[in-house]
Amino acid sequence: MERGGGSSSALANVVEISPYQRYIRFNNIIGQSGNLGTSYKAFDTINAIEVDWHIICFNDLMAADCERMTRSANVLKRIQNKHIVEYLTCWVVAESKRFNIITAHLPSLKE
């Protein structure tokens, strides 16, 4: 994977990889929702585009609630609308009680 300048330093900044190794997350926070969750800068290694990786903590949710959240999030894959951020995938990490959602990158007002 190391070609040209800077790629090895970019890989050094990777802090997490999705279960199927498609998405890589960096530690750059792009948004926070109080105690509920945090959004990070990430990269889609197949399409070579920047994406957003949202981590939602669910310390008090039951397994059935997590399953319902995953099903609901997967419904978003079928919604195509220019006014709604494009949802790409999601998964649950039961051990750390985290719900991960990958969406298309939404530029900030600064961008």
Phi and psi restraints in degrees (value plus and minus 20) as a CYANA .aco file:
   2 GLU   PHI    -108.7   -68.7
   2 GLU   PSI      86.4   126.4
   3 ARG   PHI    -157.3  -117.3
   3 ARG   PSI     118.3   158.3
   4 GLY   PHI      45.8    85.8
   4 GLY   PSI    -199.0  -159.0
   5 GLY   PHI     -97.4   -57.4
   5 GLY   PSI     118.7   158.7
   6 GLY   PHI      69.8   109.8
   6 GLY   PSI     -36.7     3.3
   7 SER   PHI     -87.4   -47.4
   7 SER   PSI     -55.6   -15.6
   8 SER   PHI     -89.3   -49.3
   8 SER   PSI     -55.2   -15.2
   9 SER   PHI     -90.6   -50.6
   9 SER   PSI     -53.7   -13.7
  10 ALA   PHI     -84.8   -44.8
  10 ALA   PSI     -62.0   -22.0
  11 LEU   PHI     -86.7   -46.7
  11 LEU   PSI     -49.2    -9.2
  12 ALA   PHI     -86.3   -46.3
  12 ALA   PSI     -43.0    -3.0
  13 ASN   PHI    -107.1   -67.1
  13 ASN   PSI     -22.0    18.0
  14 VAL   PHI     -92.2   -52.2
  14 VAL   PSI     108.4   148.4
  15 VAL   PHI    -130.7   -90.7
  15 VAL   PSI     -35.0     5.0
  16 GLU   PHI    -179.5  -139.5
  16 GLU   PSI     129.3   169.3
  17 ILE   PHI    -146.9  -106.9
  17 ILE   PSI     118.4   158.4
  18 SER   PHI     -84.7   -44.7
  18 SER   PSI     141.7   181.7
  19 PRO   PHI     -74.4   -34.4
  19 PRO   PSI     -53.4   -13.4
  20 TYR   PHI    -123.0   -83.0
  20 TYR   PSI      -3.4    36.6
  21 GLN   PHI      41.1    81.1
  21 GLN   PSI      -0.5    39.5
  22 ARG   PHI    -101.9   -61.9
  22 ARG   PSI     -60.0   -20.0
  23 TYR   PHI    -131.1   -91.1
  23 TYR   PSI     121.2   161.2
  24 ILE   PHI    -142.1  -102.1
  24 ILE   PSI     119.2   159.2
  25 ARG   PHI    -129.3   -89.3
  25 ARG   PSI     119.3   159.3
  26 PHE   PHI    -124.0   -84.0
  26 PHE   PSI     149.5   189.5
  27 ASN   PHI    -109.6   -69.6
  27 ASN   PSI      -7.5    32.5
  28 ASN   PHI     -99.1   -59.1
  28 ASN   PSI      90.1   130.1
  29 ILE   PHI     -97.7   -57.7
  29 ILE   PSI     109.1   149.1
  30 ILE   PHI    -130.7   -90.7
  30 ILE   PSI     -29.1    10.9
  31 GLY   PHI    -196.4  -156.4
  31 GLY   PSI     133.3   173.3
  32 GLN   PHI    -156.4  -116.4
  32 GLN   PSI     126.0   166.0
  33 SER   PHI    -138.7   -98.7
  33 SER   PSI      45.7    85.7
  34 GLY   PHI      39.4    79.4
  34 GLY   PSI    -153.6  -113.6
  35 ASN   PHI    -105.2   -65.2
  35 ASN   PSI     -28.6    11.4
  36 LEU   PHI     -93.7   -53.7
  36 LEU   PSI     -69.5   -29.5
  37 GLY   PHI    -184.7  -144.7
  37 GLY   PSI     151.8   191.8
  38 THR   PHI    -157.1  -117.1
  38 THR   PSI     125.3   165.3
  39 SER   PHI    -132.1   -92.1
  39 SER   PSI     118.4   158.4
  40 TYR   PHI    -145.9  -105.9
  40 TYR   PSI     136.5   176.5
  41 LYS   PHI     -91.0   -51.0
  41 LYS   PSI     116.9   156.9
  42 ALA   PHI    -166.2  -126.2
  42 ALA   PSI     156.7   196.7
  43 PHE   PHI    -161.0  -121.0
  43 PHE   PSI     114.3   154.3
  44 ASP   PHI    -109.8   -69.8
  44 ASP   PSI      90.6   130.6
  45 THR   PHI     -94.6   -54.6
  45 THR   PSI     -36.8     3.2
  46 ILE   PHI    -105.2   -65.2
  46 ILE   PSI     -68.1   -28.1
  47 ASN   PHI    -110.8   -70.8
  47 ASN   PSI     -25.2    14.8
  48 ALA   PHI      34.4    74.4
  48 ALA   PSI      30.2    70.2
  49 ILE   PHI    -153.0  -113.0
  49 ILE   PSI     135.2   175.2
  50 GLU   PHI     -95.5   -55.5
  50 GLU   PSI     118.9   158.9
  51 VAL   PHI    -153.5  -113.5
  51 VAL   PSI     152.9   192.9
  52 ASP   PHI    -130.6   -90.6
  52 ASP   PSI     114.4   154.4
  53 TRP   PHI    -132.5   -92.5
  53 TRP   PSI      92.1   132.1
  54 HIS   PHI    -121.8   -81.8
  54 HIS   PSI     110.8   150.8
  55 ILE   PHI    -136.0   -96.0
  55 ILE   PSI     100.9   140.9
  56 ILE   PHI    -133.6   -93.6
  56 ILE   PSI     105.2   145.2
  57 CYS   PHI    -109.0   -69.0
  57 CYS   PSI     117.0   157.0
  58 PHE   PHI    -152.6  -112.6
  58 PHE   PSI      39.3    79.3
  59 ASN   PHI     -74.9   -34.9
  59 ASN   PSI     -55.9   -15.9
  60 ASP   PHI    -123.5   -83.5
  60 ASP   PSI     -12.1    27.9
  61 LEU   PHI    -107.7   -67.7
  61 LEU   PSI     125.6   165.6
  62 MET   PHI    -102.9   -62.9
  62 MET   PSI     144.6   184.6
  63 ALA   PHI     -77.6   -37.6
  63 ALA   PSI     -58.9   -18.9
  64 ALA   PHI     -84.0   -44.0
  64 ALA   PSI     -56.1   -16.1
  65 ASP   PHI     -86.8   -46.8
  65 ASP   PSI     -60.0   -20.0
  66 CYS   PHI     -83.8   -43.8
  66 CYS   PSI     -62.3   -22.3
  67 GLU   PHI     -81.9   -41.9
  67 GLU   PSI     -62.5   -22.5
  68 ARG   PHI     -85.0   -45.0
  68 ARG   PSI     -60.3   -20.3
  69 MET   PHI     -82.3   -42.3
  69 MET   PSI     -62.5   -22.5
  70 THR   PHI     -84.5   -44.5
  70 THR   PSI     -64.5   -24.5
  71 ARG   PHI     -81.8   -41.8
  71 ARG   PSI     -63.9   -23.9
  72 SER   PHI     -83.5   -43.5
  72 SER   PSI     -62.1   -22.1
  73 ALA   PHI     -84.9   -44.9
  73 ALA   PSI     -56.8   -16.8
  74 ASN   PHI     -88.5   -48.5
  74 ASN   PSI     -42.9    -2.9
  75 VAL   PHI     -84.0   -44.0
  75 VAL   PSI     -51.7   -11.7
  76 LEU   PHI     -81.9   -41.9
  76 LEU   PSI     -44.5    -4.5
  77 LYS   PHI     -78.9   -38.9
  77 LYS   PSI     -50.7   -10.7
  78 ARG   PHI    -104.2   -64.2
  78 ARG   PSI     -30.9     9.1
  79 ILE   PHI    -107.8   -67.8
  79 ILE   PSI     102.3   142.3
  80 GLN   PHI    -142.0  -102.0
  80 GLN   PSI      90.3   130.3
  81 ASN   PHI    -173.2  -133.2
  81 ASN   PSI     114.7   154.7
  82 LYS   PHI     -86.3   -46.3
  82 LYS   PSI     -33.1     6.9
  83 HIS   PHI    -118.9   -78.9
  83 HIS   PSI     -19.6    20.4
  84 ILE   PHI    -141.2  -101.2
  84 ILE   PSI     112.5   152.5
  85 VAL   PHI     -79.2   -39.2
  85 VAL   PSI     120.1   160.1
  86 GLU   PHI     -95.8   -55.8
  86 GLU   PSI     100.9   140.9
  87 TYR   PHI    -105.8   -65.8
  87 TYR   PSI     115.2   155.2
  88 LEU   PHI    -129.2   -89.2
  88 LEU   PSI     -69.9   -29.9
  89 THR   PHI    -186.8  -146.8
  89 THR   PSI     152.6   192.6
  90 CYS   PHI    -174.5  -134.5
  90 CYS   PSI     142.5   182.5
  91 TRP   PHI    -181.7  -141.7
  91 TRP   PSI     139.4   179.4
  92 VAL   PHI    -130.1   -90.1
  92 VAL   PSI     118.6   158.6
  93 VAL   PHI    -130.9   -90.9
  93 VAL   PSI      77.5   117.5
  94 ALA   PHI     -83.3   -43.3
  94 ALA   PSI     -59.7   -19.7
  95 GLU   PHI     -79.6   -39.6
  95 GLU   PSI     -62.2   -22.2
  96 SER   PHI    -118.7   -78.7
  96 SER   PSI     -15.3    24.7
  97 LYS   PHI      33.6    73.6
  97 LYS   PSI      35.6    75.6
  98 ARG   PHI    -148.5  -108.5
  98 ARG   PSI     119.0   159.0
  99 PHE   PHI    -129.8   -89.8
  99 PHE   PSI      98.8   138.8
 100 ASN   PHI    -125.2   -85.2
 100 ASN   PSI     111.6   151.6
 101 ILE   PHI    -148.5  -108.5
 101 ILE   PSI     112.4   152.4
 102 ILE   PHI    -127.8   -87.8
 102 ILE   PSI     107.6   147.6
 103 THR   PHI    -148.3  -108.3
 103 THR   PSI     144.9   184.9
 104 ALA   PHI     -80.3   -40.3
 104 ALA   PSI     131.7   171.7
 105 HIS   PHI     -91.3   -51.3
 105 HIS   PSI     110.0   150.0
 106 LEU   PHI    -123.8   -83.8
 106 LEU   PSI      95.5   135.5
 107 PRO   PHI     -82.2   -42.2
 107 PRO   PSI     123.0   163.0
 108 SER   PHI     -98.5   -58.5
 108 SER   PSI     151.6   191.6
 109 LEU   PHI     -82.5   -42.5
 109 LEU   PSI     -51.0   -11.0
 110 LYS   PHI     -85.2   -45.2
 110 LYS   PSI     -57.4   -17.4
